[in-house]
Amino acid sequence: MRAAPPDLEALSAQEVLAHVVAEHHPRLYVACSFQKEASVILDILLGIEPRARVFTLDTGVLFPETYETWRRTEQRYEIEIDVYRGEWIDGLWQRDPDACCGMRKVEPLERALAEVDAWITGLRRDQSPARAGTPKLGPDSGHPGKLKCAPLADWSDKDVWRYIAEHDVPYHPLHDRGYDSIGCMHCTVAGGGRDGRWAGTDKIECGLHLVP
């Protein structure tokens, strides 16, 4: 049985990432959504371990700006991001968005995490009430036996933007157009926090992150 993870709450994002790299690389995977939090994490992490493993979930209906940010990110850091894709059924996002997310995001994530011990996400506690209890490192209830690391858990939106400005980090241009959270084209509109995701429905999460 895996021992309980150490308490990293007092550590900075840089220190948290250094710890998980030392403990888990190369069986460590970084989820990259190309949103601003992912941009910050990659910039810090690749400074610690240039061979860190990075993956993304390509639903096939990401914004053109997301694919362009993907290209710029690979160029900037001279990396190749691993890609996982799921099955596609036309119109499913309208009829059953939960099923669509399950096929295009949750199932590919299962494959991505199959051979690793820990993964890194861009969750922050102030993104939504459901994420308020996010630990910097803890067991992943959605994937038993694996650890999930959220090094920016205690960062504010201003902290993220400050880091991006100070380090000239490339970021998603839709953030400048009122999109705080960016997912698929069909299910994302401009909005603060996560209000722009699945607007007009009671859906608030895609299923990748079970709330603590």
N, CA, C and O of each residue as an XYZ file, in Angstrom:
848
protein
N       0.847     -1.199      0.000
C       0.000      0.000      0.000
C       0.880      1.245      0.000
O       1.849      1.326      0.754
N       0.538      2.223     -0.853
C       1.346      3.436     -0.946
C       1.260      4.254      0.333
O       0.183      4.432      0.903
N       2.422      4.752      0.780
C       2.455      5.586      1.974
C       1.768      6.910      1.688
O       1.696      7.349      0.540
N       1.263      7.542      2.738
C       0.621      8.843      2.572
C       1.642      9.851      2.042
O       2.799      9.833      2.461
N       1.228     10.727      1.126
C       2.167     11.716      0.594
C       2.550     12.726      1.664
O       1.786     12.960      2.600
N       3.721     13.321      1.531
C       4.137     14.326      2.515
C       3.276     15.578      2.414
O       2.658     15.840      1.382
N       3.243     16.337      3.484
C       2.495     17.591      3.511
C       3.370     18.688      2.913
O       4.377     19.080      3.502
N       2.981     19.178      1.747
C       3.768     20.188      1.035
C       3.122     21.563      1.075
O       3.525     22.459      0.333
N       2.125     21.740      1.932
C       1.344     22.973      1.915
C       2.170     24.226      2.185
O       1.822     25.305      1.707
N       3.254     24.101      2.940
C       4.068     25.276      3.260
C       5.075     25.606      2.159
O       5.742     26.639      2.221
N       5.191     24.734      1.151
C       6.192     24.934      0.113
C       5.667     25.811     -1.017
O       4.461     25.885     -1.254
N       6.582     26.470     -1.706
C       6.237     27.269     -2.880
C       5.957     26.338     -4.051
O       6.238     25.142     -3.987
N       5.401     26.899     -5.122
C       5.143     26.094     -6.314
C       6.436     25.493     -6.852
O       6.457     24.332     -7.261
N       7.503     26.268     -6.856
C       8.789     25.773     -7.330
C       9.277     24.607     -6.461
O       9.797     23.616     -6.974
N       9.106     24.735     -5.159
C       9.546     23.670     -4.252
C       8.685     22.417     -4.382
O       9.190     21.298     -4.302
N       7.392     22.611     -4.581
C       6.498     21.458     -4.776
C       6.898     20.705     -6.041
O       7.003     19.478     -6.027
N       7.119     21.424     -7.121
C       7.497     20.776     -8.374
C       8.853     20.092     -8.264
O       9.036     18.995     -8.792
N       9.796     20.719     -7.593
C      11.102     20.085     -7.403
C      10.960     18.779     -6.631
O      11.642     17.797     -6.923
N      10.069     18.776     -5.644
C       9.846     17.565     -4.853
C       9.271     16.442     -5.703
O       9.776     15.320     -5.666
N       8.214     16.729     -6.473
C       7.583     15.645     -7.229
C       8.492     15.159     -8.361
O       8.443     13.985     -8.728
N       9.311     16.036     -8.910
C      10.282     15.602     -9.914
C      11.295     14.650     -9.278
O      11.585     13.589     -9.831
N      11.829     15.030     -8.121
C      12.821     14.196     -7.446
C      12.257     12.842     -7.056
O      12.958     11.831     -7.101
N      10.996     12.827     -6.674
C      10.381     11.593     -6.192
C       9.811     10.721     -7.310
O       9.797      9.496     -7.182
N       9.342     11.326     -8.405
C       8.541     10.550     -9.349
C       8.994     10.576    -10.809
O       8.613      9.683    -11.566
N       9.776     11.544    -11.233
C      10.245     11.538    -12.627
C      11.104     10.295    -12.877
O      11.948      9.983    -12.037
N      10.932      9.574    -13.983
C      10.124      9.883    -15.170
C       8.684      9.328    -15.131
O       7.958      9.425    -16.121
N       8.278      8.753    -13.998
C       6.896      8.252    -13.903
C       5.974      9.366    -13.399
O       5.119      9.165    -12.536
N       6.190     10.537    -13.977
C       5.437     11.748    -13.642
C       4.982     12.366    -14.947
O       5.766     12.480    -15.889
N       3.715     12.767    -15.013
C       3.169     13.321    -16.245
C       2.514     14.669    -15.934
O       1.843     14.828    -14.915
N       2.721     15.629    -16.828
C       2.163     16.958    -16.652
C       1.006     17.150    -17.633
O       1.195     17.051    -18.845
N      -0.182     17.423    -17.115
C      -1.330     17.690    -17.976
C      -1.273     19.133    -18.447
O      -1.154     20.052    -17.636
N      -1.358     19.334    -19.752
C      -1.266     20.686    -20.307
C      -2.540     21.025    -21.067
O      -2.842     20.410    -22.089
N      -3.287     22.007    -20.564
C      -4.515     22.466    -21.221
C      -4.256     23.709    -22.073
O      -5.132     24.159    -22.811
N      -3.040     24.260    -21.963
C      -2.645     25.494    -22.645
C      -3.351     26.719    -22.088
O      -3.334     27.779    -22.713
N      -3.971     26.587    -20.919
C      -4.469     27.749    -20.205
C      -3.315     28.352    -19.400
O      -2.233     27.770    -19.325
N      -3.549     29.497    -18.813
C      -2.451     30.252    -18.218
C      -1.756     29.498    -17.087
O      -0.540     29.609    -16.927
N      -2.510     28.735    -16.303
C      -1.893     27.970    -15.213
C      -0.932     26.917    -15.758
O       0.149     26.705    -15.209
N      -1.339     26.264    -16.840
C      -0.467     25.262    -17.457
C       0.802     25.915    -17.995
O       1.887     25.338    -17.915
N       0.660     27.119    -18.541
C       1.825     27.826    -19.061
C       2.840     28.112    -17.957
O       4.044     27.945    -18.151
N       2.346     28.543    -16.803
C       3.233     28.815    -15.666
C       3.900     27.541    -15.180
O       5.108     27.520    -14.945
N       3.119     26.475    -15.028
C       3.676     25.213    -14.535
C       4.769     24.702    -15.464
O       5.828     24.276    -15.003
N       4.518     24.743    -16.771
C       5.536     24.274    -17.713
C       6.811     25.098    -17.613
O       7.912     24.548    -17.649
N       6.669     26.408    -17.487
C       7.851     27.270    -17.418
C       8.694     26.935    -16.185
O       9.921     26.869    -16.267
N       8.040     26.727    -15.058
C       8.778     26.380    -13.836
C       9.356     24.974    -13.938
O      10.533     24.753    -13.653
N       8.526     24.038    -14.343
C       8.924     22.629    -14.337
C      10.072     22.341    -15.293
O      11.012     21.627    -14.942
N       9.999     22.893    -16.501
C      11.045     22.610    -17.478
C      12.364     23.278    -17.110
O      13.417     22.895    -17.618
N      12.313     24.268    -16.235
C      13.535     24.826    -15.677
C      14.167     23.899    -14.657
O      15.379     23.932    -14.443
N      13.346     23.075    -14.029
C      13.829     22.101    -13.046
C      14.281     20.819    -13.736
O      15.350     20.282    -13.443
N      13.447     20.338    -14.659
C      13.728     19.085    -15.366
C      13.341     19.250    -16.840
O      12.171     19.098    -17.194
N      14.315     19.559    -17.694
C      14.010     19.792    -19.109
C      13.401     18.583    -19.824
O      12.795     18.732    -20.885
N      13.558     17.391    -19.248
C      13.012     16.179    -19.872
C      11.672     15.776    -19.261
O      11.201     14.659    -19.475
N      11.068     16.672    -18.513
C       9.767     16.362    -17.923
C       8.778     15.964    -19.020
O       8.809     16.499    -20.129
N       7.915     15.030    -18.691
C       6.959     14.490    -19.661
C       5.655     15.285    -19.598
O       5.101     15.512    -18.523
N       5.181     15.700    -20.765
C       4.004     16.566    -20.858
C       2.994     15.926    -21.810
O       3.369     15.384    -22.850
N       1.709     15.993    -21.447
C       0.682     15.471    -22.341
C      -0.494     16.433    -22.409
O      -0.677     17.287    -21.541
N      -1.285     16.271    -23.465
C      -2.526     17.025    -23.601
C      -3.626     16.102    -24.091
O      -3.356     15.063    -24.693
N      -4.864     16.486    -23.830
C      -6.028     15.762    -24.313
C      -6.629     16.570    -25.456
O      -7.166     17.657    -25.239
N      -6.538     16.048    -26.657
C      -7.035     16.765    -27.834
C      -8.413     16.234    -28.197
O      -8.538     15.126    -28.718
N      -9.440     17.017    -27.924
C     -10.808     16.595    -28.213
C     -11.165     16.735    -29.689
O     -12.195     16.229    -30.135
N     -10.318     17.417    -30.438
C     -10.603     17.647    -31.845
C     -11.422     18.891    -32.107
O     -11.571     19.309    -33.255
N     -11.955     19.488    -31.051
C     -12.760     20.708    -31.197
C     -12.264     21.796    -30.248
O     -13.049     22.571    -29.701
N     -10.956     21.836    -30.068
C     -10.368     22.934    -29.316
C     -10.363     24.185    -30.190
O     -10.464     24.098    -31.413
N     -10.246     25.334    -29.560
C     -10.203     26.590    -30.310
C      -8.955     26.635    -31.195
O      -7.922     26.076    -30.825
N      -9.033     27.290    -32.355
C      -7.829     27.474    -33.169
C      -6.702     28.123    -32.362
O      -5.529     27.801    -32.551
N      -7.064     29.022    -31.480
C      -6.050     29.687    -30.640
C      -5.364     28.698    -29.690
O      -4.205     28.888    -29.319
N      -6.085     27.647    -29.302
C      -5.474     26.625    -28.447
C      -4.404     25.868    -29.229
O      -3.308     25.630    -28.722
N      -4.724     25.495    -30.451
C      -3.730     24.784    -31.268
C      -2.518     25.676    -31.567
O      -1.389     25.189    -31.641
N      -2.753     26.968    -31.735
C      -1.639     27.885    -31.967
C      -0.787     28.029    -30.696
O       0.440     28.082    -30.775
N      -1.430     28.089    -29.542
C      -0.680     28.153    -28.280
C       0.128     26.881    -28.084
O       1.261     26.927    -27.606
N      -0.444     25.763    -28.446
C       0.258     24.472    -28.410
C       1.538     24.549    -29.248
O       2.613     24.171    -28.781
N       1.419     25.038    -30.481
C       2.583     25.148    -31.366
C       3.641     26.069    -30.767
O       4.828     25.742    -30.768
N       3.209     27.218    -30.256
C       4.167     28.175    -29.685
C       4.857     27.606    -28.451
O       6.040     27.854    -28.222
N       4.111     26.842    -27.657
C       4.691     26.247    -26.455
C       5.784     25.247    -26.813
O       6.858     25.255    -26.212
N       5.514     24.394    -27.785
C       6.525     23.411    -28.194
C       7.758     24.107    -28.763
O       8.884     23.677    -28.516
N       7.549     25.178    -29.521
C       8.679     25.915    -30.078
C       9.502     26.594    -28.992
O      10.732     26.548    -29.005
N       8.803     27.224    -28.051
C       9.481     27.981    -27.000
C      10.391     27.077    -26.169
O      11.529     27.439    -25.870
N       9.882     25.895    -25.797
C      10.618     25.036    -24.876
C      11.320     23.864    -25.562
O      11.968     23.046    -24.909
N      11.182     23.798    -26.886
C      11.815     22.729    -27.667
C      11.431     21.359    -27.120
O      12.284     20.522    -26.824
N      10.125     21.157    -26.997
C       9.586     19.896    -26.499
C       8.543     19.375    -27.479
O       8.080     20.105    -28.355
N       8.180     18.110    -27.323
C       7.068     17.528    -28.071
C       6.063     17.007    -27.055
O       6.375     16.131    -26.249
N       4.871     17.549    -27.101
C       3.835     17.198    -26.140
C       3.088     15.948    -26.611
O       2.619     15.888    -27.748
N       2.984     14.965    -25.737
C       2.249     13.743    -26.062
C       0.760     14.054    -26.188
O       0.238     14.915    -25.480
N       0.084     13.352    -27.086
C      -1.319     13.634    -27.376
C      -2.170     12.386    -27.161
O      -1.818     11.291    -27.601
N      -3.295     12.572    -26.479
C      -4.267     11.493    -26.286
C      -5.620     11.969    -26.807
O      -6.066     13.078    -26.512
N      -6.259     11.102    -27.587
C      -7.548     11.434    -28.184
C      -8.547     10.326    -27.893
O      -8.172      9.171    -27.689
N      -9.820     10.691    -27.876
C     -10.880      9.720    -27.640
C     -11.811      9.593    -28.829
O     -11.590     10.203    -29.875
N     -12.844      8.803    -28.663
C     -13.829      8.577    -29.719
C     -14.678      9.829    -29.912
O     -14.856     10.622    -28.987
N     -15.202      9.996    -31.130
C     -16.036     11.150    -31.443
C     -17.384     10.699    -31.956
O     -17.450      9.853    -32.848
N     -18.461     11.241    -31.416
C     -19.810     11.020    -31.927
C     -20.422     12.384    -32.198
O     -20.536     13.204    -31.287
N     -20.815     12.634    -33.439
C     -21.357     13.940    -33.814
C     -22.565     14.326    -32.958
O     -23.489     13.535    -32.771
N     -22.539     15.558    -32.442
C     -23.670     16.103    -31.704
C     -23.812     15.617    -30.285
O     -24.729     16.038    -29.581
N     -22.923     14.735    -29.841
C     -23.060     14.197    -28.485
C     -22.904     15.298    -27.444
O     -23.521     15.247    -26.380
N     -22.084     16.288    -27.752
C     -21.865     17.373    -26.796
C     -23.167     18.114    -26.485
O     -23.326     18.654    -25.390
N     -24.100     18.143    -27.443
C     -25.393     18.782    -27.209
C     -26.348     17.863    -26.452
O     -27.036     18.296    -25.527
N     -26.385     16.606    -26.846
C     -27.348     15.666    -26.263
C     -26.954     15.214    -24.867
O     -27.802     15.087    -23.984
N     -25.669     14.974    -24.673
C     -25.200     14.422    -23.400
C     -23.765     14.879    -23.155
O     -22.822     14.133    -23.421
N     -23.593     16.103    -22.650
C     -22.231     16.621    -22.472
C     -21.376     15.787    -21.522
O     -20.158     15.717    -21.686
N     -22.001     15.156    -20.532
C     -21.225     14.307    -19.629
C     -20.627     13.118    -20.378
O     -19.465     12.765    -20.177
N     -21.429     12.513    -21.234
C     -20.937     11.377    -22.011
C     -19.848     11.819    -22.984
O     -18.874     11.101    -23.209
N     -20.023     13.009    -23.558
C     -19.025     13.532    -24.486
C     -17.692     13.744    -23.777
O     -16.646     13.344    -24.289
N     -17.723     14.368    -22.610
C     -16.496     14.570    -21.834
C     -15.882     13.228    -21.439
O     -14.661     13.073    -21.420
N     -16.745     12.264    -21.123
C     -16.241     10.950    -20.757
C     -15.464     10.307    -21.886
O     -14.405      9.721    -21.659
N     -15.979     10.412    -23.099
C     -15.331      9.793    -24.253
C     -14.109     10.569    -24.730
O     -13.111      9.976    -25.140
N     -14.190     11.897    -24.675
C     -13.130     12.716    -25.264
C     -12.075     13.180    -24.275
O     -10.995     13.617    -24.673
N     -12.384     13.086    -22.982
C     -11.426     13.555    -21.979
C     -11.098     12.496    -20.930
O      -9.932     12.175    -20.703
N     -12.141     11.957    -20.290
C     -11.903     11.060    -19.155
C     -11.222      9.765    -19.593
O     -10.244      9.341    -18.977
N     -11.731      9.135    -20.651
C     -11.131      7.879    -21.114
C      -9.702      8.085    -21.618
O      -8.826      7.290    -21.279
N      -9.432      9.130    -22.420
C      -8.039      9.369    -22.809
C      -7.119      9.638    -21.612
O      -5.953      9.241    -21.622
N      -7.644     10.312    -20.584
C      -6.832     10.544    -19.390
C      -6.466      9.218    -18.722
O      -5.341      9.048    -18.253
N      -7.399      8.295    -18.680
C      -7.103      6.981    -18.105
C      -5.908      6.351    -18.811
O      -5.027      5.786    -18.162
N      -5.879      6.445    -20.118
C      -4.759      5.883    -20.873
C      -3.464      6.631    -20.590
O      -2.399      6.028    -20.460
N      -3.571      7.960    -20.498
C      -2.377      8.766    -20.249
C      -1.728      8.416    -18.908
O      -0.503      8.400    -18.789
N      -2.549      8.141    -17.913
C      -2.030      7.915    -16.566
C      -1.735      6.451    -16.267
O      -1.308      6.120    -15.161
N      -1.953      5.588    -17.222
C      -1.844      4.148    -16.966
C      -0.457      3.721    -16.477
O      -0.340      2.814    -15.654
N       0.584      4.371    -16.982
C       1.945      3.931    -16.661
C       2.718      4.924    -15.805
O       3.948      4.876    -15.773
N       2.024      5.828    -15.107
C       2.721      6.798    -14.261
C       2.252      6.669    -12.820
O       1.229      6.047    -12.532
N       3.022      7.271    -11.922
C       2.692      7.231    -10.498
C       2.041      8.524    -10.019
O       1.325      8.529     -9.018
N       2.290      9.618    -10.733
C       1.787     10.921    -10.294
C       1.600     11.824    -11.503
O       2.260     11.664    -12.530
N       0.677     12.786    -11.357
C       0.490     13.750    -12.432
C       0.275     15.135    -11.858
O      -0.100     15.293    -10.696
N       0.521     16.140    -12.695
C       0.495     17.539    -12.284
C      -0.621     18.268    -13.021
O      -0.772     18.120    -14.234
N      -1.395     19.047    -12.292
C      -2.504     19.800    -12.876
C      -2.409     21.280    -12.492
O      -1.635     21.665    -11.616
N      -3.217     22.096    -13.173
C      -3.223     23.538    -12.911
C      -4.353     24.001    -12.014
O      -4.707     25.180    -12.032
N      -4.932     23.095    -11.223
C      -6.037     23.479    -10.347
C      -5.615     24.553     -9.346
O      -4.522     24.510     -8.782
N      -6.521     25.526     -9.141
C      -6.334     26.529     -8.095
C      -7.589     26.549     -7.216
O      -8.698     26.324     -7.701
N      -7.406     26.816     -5.939
C      -8.534     26.772     -5.001
C      -9.557     27.855     -5.255
O     -10.735     27.677     -4.944
N      -9.129     28.983     -5.820
C     -10.079     30.075     -6.008
C     -10.794     30.013     -7.356
O     -11.531     30.937     -7.701
N     -10.591     28.942     -8.124
C     -11.264     28.820     -9.412
C     -12.756     28.539     -9.263
O     -13.562     28.979    -10.084
N     -13.119     27.807     -8.215
C     -14.529     27.486     -7.982
C     -14.676     26.925     -6.576
O     -13.702     26.417     -6.020
N     -15.870     27.002     -5.983
C     -16.066     26.411     -4.651
C     -15.724     24.925     -4.612
O     -15.241     24.427     -3.596
N     -15.972     24.217     -5.710
C     -15.684     22.785     -5.744
C     -14.195     22.489     -5.638
O     -13.808     21.382     -5.261
N     -13.360     23.465     -5.966
C     -11.914     23.247     -5.954
C     -11.236     23.861     -4.721
O     -10.010     23.843     -4.607
N     -12.032     24.395     -3.816
C     -11.479     25.125     -2.668
C     -10.623     24.260     -1.755
O      -9.750     24.781     -1.062
N     -10.848     22.970     -1.739
C     -10.086     22.084     -0.856
C      -8.930     21.378     -1.527
O      -8.377     20.434     -0.961
N      -8.550     21.808     -2.715
C      -7.493     21.138     -3.479
C      -6.157     21.176     -2.741
O      -5.669     22.262     -2.427
N      -5.548     20.016     -2.454
C      -4.226     20.002     -1.827
C      -3.126     20.181     -2.866
O      -3.343     19.941     -4.053
N      -1.962     20.598     -2.425
C      -0.838     20.721     -3.360
C      -0.341     19.353     -3.817
O       0.148     19.204     -4.937
N      -0.468     18.370     -2.954
C      -0.138     16.996     -3.318
C      -1.010     16.067     -2.489
O      -1.079     16.199     -1.267
N      -1.673     15.134     -3.146
C      -2.525     14.217     -2.416
C      -2.923     13.036     -3.272
O      -2.679     13.038     -4.478
N      -3.530     12.031     -2.674
C      -4.021     10.882     -3.445
C      -5.080     11.345     -4.438
O      -5.895     12.212     -4.121
N      -5.071     10.773     -5.631
C      -6.062     11.107     -6.639
C      -7.229     10.137     -6.494
O      -7.127      8.965     -6.858
N      -8.329     10.638     -5.961
C      -9.477      9.766     -5.710
C     -10.066      9.204     -6.993
O     -10.746      8.178     -6.966
N      -9.814      9.860     -8.107
C     -10.312      9.366     -9.380
C      -9.449      8.298     -9.998
O      -9.869      7.593    -10.915
N      -8.214      8.181     -9.480
C      -7.269      7.202    -10.019
C      -6.518      6.578     -8.841
O      -5.412      7.006     -8.512
N      -7.108      5.586     -8.219
C      -6.532      4.972     -7.015
C      -5.087      4.521     -7.233
O      -4.733      3.942     -8.259
N      -4.275      4.814     -6.224
C      -2.874      4.439     -6.285
C      -1.976      5.487     -6.900
O      -0.754      5.338     -6.907
N      -2.576      6.558     -7.422
C      -1.775      7.626     -8.031
C      -1.899      8.912     -7.218
O      -2.865      9.116     -6.482
N      -0.900      9.767     -7.371
C      -0.896     11.056     -6.693
C      -1.192     12.161     -7.696
O      -0.814     12.083     -8.864
N      -1.871     13.182     -7.217
C      -2.154     14.360     -8.053
C      -1.529     15.576     -7.392
O      -1.715     15.822     -6.201
N      -0.788     16.328     -8.186
C      -0.070     17.501     -7.682
C      -0.670     18.760     -8.287
O      -0.838     18.850     -9.503
N      -0.993     19.728     -7.445
C      -1.513     21.026     -7.886
C      -0.627     22.117     -7.294
O      -0.992     22.726     -6.289
N       0.523     22.371     -7.897
C       1.495     23.293     -7.306
C       1.011     24.728     -7.170
O       1.539     25.487     -6.357
N       0.002     25.109     -7.967
C      -0.530     26.478     -7.916
C      -1.801     26.564     -7.086
O      -2.538     27.545     -7.180
N      -2.063     25.553     -6.280
C      -3.327     25.489     -5.535
C      -3.625     26.758     -4.753
O      -4.774     27.197     -4.699
N      -2.606     27.352     -4.147
C      -2.831     28.539     -3.317
C      -2.518     29.848     -4.044
O      -2.446     30.901     -3.410
N      -2.333     29.794     -5.357
C      -2.081     31.011     -6.121
C      -3.402     31.701     -6.456
O      -4.434     31.053     -6.629
N      -3.344     33.020     -6.542
C      -4.486     33.797     -7.015
C      -4.325     34.040     -8.515
O      -3.274     33.758     -9.090
N      -5.364     34.561     -9.132
C      -5.278     34.921    -10.539
C      -4.162     35.940    -10.758
O      -3.423     35.866    -11.740
N      -4.050     36.895     -9.826
C      -2.990     37.913     -9.946
C      -1.612     37.291     -9.853
O      -0.692     37.735    -10.539
N      -1.444     36.267     -9.016
C      -0.153     35.582     -8.925
C       0.233     34.965    -10.265
O       1.387     35.044    -10.686
N      -0.741     34.353    -10.927
C      -0.486     33.713    -12.218
C      -0.050     34.750    -13.245
O       0.949     34.567    -13.941
N      -0.808     35.838    -13.331
C      -0.478     36.870    -14.314
C       0.853     37.558    -13.997
O       1.592     37.940    -14.905
N       1.149     37.712    -12.717
C       2.430     38.318    -12.338
C       3.595     37.463    -12.829
O       4.573     37.980    -13.367
N       3.480     36.160    -12.639
C       4.558     35.267    -13.089
C       4.698     35.329    -14.609
O       5.812     35.398    -15.130
N       3.576     35.303    -15.316
C       3.614     35.354    -16.777
C       4.310     36.622    -17.260
O       5.126     36.570    -18.180
N       3.992     37.762    -16.645
C       4.601     39.031    -17.042
C       6.086     39.073    -16.717
O       6.894     39.519    -17.532
N       6.442     38.610    -15.531
C       7.843     38.683    -15.098
C       8.751     37.754    -15.887
O       9.942     38.027    -16.035
N       8.194     36.651    -16.398
C       9.019     35.647    -17.085
C       8.727     35.553    -18.581
O       9.228     34.659    -19.263
N       7.911     36.486    -19.089
C       7.595     36.528    -20.513
C       7.126     35.155    -21.012
O       7.631     34.637    -22.008
N       6.168     34.590    -20.314
C       5.670     33.254    -20.631
C       4.584     33.356    -21.711
O       3.673     34.174    -21.582
N       4.662     32.545    -22.769
C       3.587     32.554    -23.770
C       2.290     32.024    -23.167
O       2.300     31.046    -22.420
N       1.186     32.665    -23.491
C      -0.091     32.235    -22.900
C      -1.193     32.304    -23.938
O      -1.021     32.880    -25.012
N      -2.319     31.712    -23.605
C      -3.447     31.591    -24.524
C      -4.081     32.958    -24.780
O      -4.450     33.646    -23.829
N      -4.217     33.369    -26.051
C      -4.737     34.713    -26.341
C      -6.203     34.915    -25.960
O      -6.634     36.056    -25.791
N      -6.981     33.840    -25.821
C      -8.382     34.017    -25.431
C      -8.518     34.558    -24.009
O      -9.561     35.106    -23.650
N      -7.480     34.409    -23.208
C      -7.530     35.016    -21.870
C      -7.677     36.537    -21.965
O      -8.260     37.166    -21.082
N      -7.147     37.115    -23.033
C      -7.248     38.568    -23.222
C      -8.601     38.987    -23.780
O      -8.880     40.179    -23.914
N      -9.436     38.014    -24.104
C     -10.746     38.305    -24.693
C     -11.886     37.902    -23.757
O     -13.020     37.699    -24.190
N     -11.565     37.791    -22.468
C     -12.618     37.547    -21.487
C     -12.872     36.099    -21.134
O     -13.831     35.798    -20.423
N     -12.031     35.191    -21.616
C     -12.179     33.773    -21.293
C     -11.252     33.423    -20.124
O     -10.043     33.279    -20.307
N     -11.821     33.288    -18.931
C     -10.998     32.878    -17.793
C     -10.665     31.394    -17.867
O      -9.564     30.981    -17.506
N     -11.620     30.596    -18.336
C     -11.441     29.155    -18.460
C     -11.730     28.760    -19.899
O     -12.707     29.223    -20.488
N     -10.879     27.899    -20.474
C     -10.955     27.601    -21.904
C     -10.996     26.096    -22.119
O     -10.094     25.366    -21.708
N     -12.071     25.647    -22.776
C     -12.193     24.235    -23.094
C     -12.449     24.055    -24.580
O     -11.734     24.612    -25.411
N     -13.474     23.273    -24.914
C     -13.829     23.036    -26.311
C     -14.647     24.204    -26.855
O     -15.318     24.915    -26.108
N     -14.576     24.382    -28.167
C     -15.301     25.489    -28.801
C     -16.803     25.410    -28.545
O     -17.437     26.428    -28.268
N     -17.380     24.207    -28.636
C     -18.824     24.054    -28.510
C     -19.335     24.446    -27.128
O     -20.460     24.926    -26.990
N     -18.517     24.241    -26.120
C     -19.002     24.319    -24.737
C     -18.376     25.440    -23.926
O     -18.497     25.452    -22.701
N     -17.712     26.380    -24.579
C     -17.026     27.453    -23.859
C     -17.400     28.813    -24.435
O     -17.350     29.021    -25.647
N     -17.771     29.729    -23.557
C     -17.977     31.120    -23.940
C     -17.155     31.987    -22.992
O     -16.661     31.503    -21.973
N     -17.012     33.244    -23.319
C     -16.287     34.155    -22.439
C     -17.010     34.252    -21.099
O     -18.240     34.246    -21.046
N     -16.241     34.340    -20.021
C     -16.840     34.448    -18.698
C     -15.784     34.408    -17.625
O     -14.674     33.927    -17.854
N     -16.125     34.916    -16.440
C     -15.210     34.914    -15.310
C     -15.200     33.571    -14.613
O     -16.195     32.846    -14.621
N     -14.042     33.238    -13.996
C     -13.931     31.960    -13.311
C     -14.226     30.822    -14.262
O     -13.664     30.749    -15.355
N     -15.115     29.930    -13.840
C     -15.532     28.843    -14.730
C     -16.946     29.054    -15.273
O     -17.581     28.112    -15.748
N     -17.437     30.293    -15.200
C     -18.803     30.591    -15.641
C     -19.001     30.382    -17.134
O     -20.124     30.162    -17.588
N     -17.909     30.449    -17.905
C     -18.030     30.282    -19.346
C     -18.031     28.838    -19.813
O     -18.189     28.574    -21.004
N     -17.856     27.903    -18.894
C     -17.835     26.490    -19.253
C     -19.232     25.900    -19.121
O     -19.861     26.002    -18.068
N     -19.711     25.286    -20.190
C     -21.055     24.686    -20.237
C     -22.112     25.701    -19.773
O     -23.008     25.372    -18.995
N     -21.988     26.913    -20.258
C     -22.913     27.982    -19.875
C     -24.353     27.575    -20.172
O     -24.636     26.973    -21.208
N     -25.259     27.909    -19.256
C     -26.661     27.584    -19.418
C     -27.033     26.209    -18.917
O     -28.189     25.801    -19.020
N     -26.055     25.480    -18.370
C     -26.318     24.166    -17.785
C     -25.836     24.183    -16.344
O     -25.238     25.160    -15.893
N     -26.097     23.093    -15.619
C     -25.601     22.995    -14.248
C     -24.286     22.224    -14.181
O     -23.806     21.902    -13.095
N     -23.717     21.935    -15.321
C     -22.442     21.221    -15.384
C     -21.310     22.191    -15.060
O     -21.266     23.295    -15.602
N     -20.390     21.784    -14.176
C     -19.283     22.662    -13.810
C     -17.919     21.994    -13.974
O     -16.900     22.685    -13.964
N     -17.873     20.667    -14.124
C     -16.616     19.962    -14.282
C     -16.750     18.948    -15.418
O     -17.843     18.453    -15.697
N     -15.624     18.646    -16.067
C     -15.657     17.705    -17.190
C     -15.504     16.264    -16.735
O     -15.749     15.337    -17.508
N     -15.096     16.066    -15.472
C     -14.912     14.720    -14.975
C     -13.474     14.326    -14.767
O     -13.198     13.249    -14.240
N     -12.534     15.188    -15.175
C     -11.120     14.877    -14.968
C     -10.736     14.983    -13.504
O      -9.834     14.282    -13.045
N     -11.417     15.861    -12.763
C     -11.055     16.123    -11.378
C     -12.257     15.860    -10.467
O     -13.249     16.588    -10.509
N     -12.157     14.809     -9.642
C     -13.176     14.604     -8.639
C     -12.925     15.567     -7.497
O     -11.787     15.717     -7.055
N     -13.971     16.224     -7.012
C     -13.777     17.210     -5.954
C     -13.357     16.510     -4.681
O     -13.790     15.389     -4.417
N     -12.494     17.176     -3.867
C     -12.034     16.548     -2.632
C     -13.197     16.281     -1.690
O     -12.996     15.754     -0.595
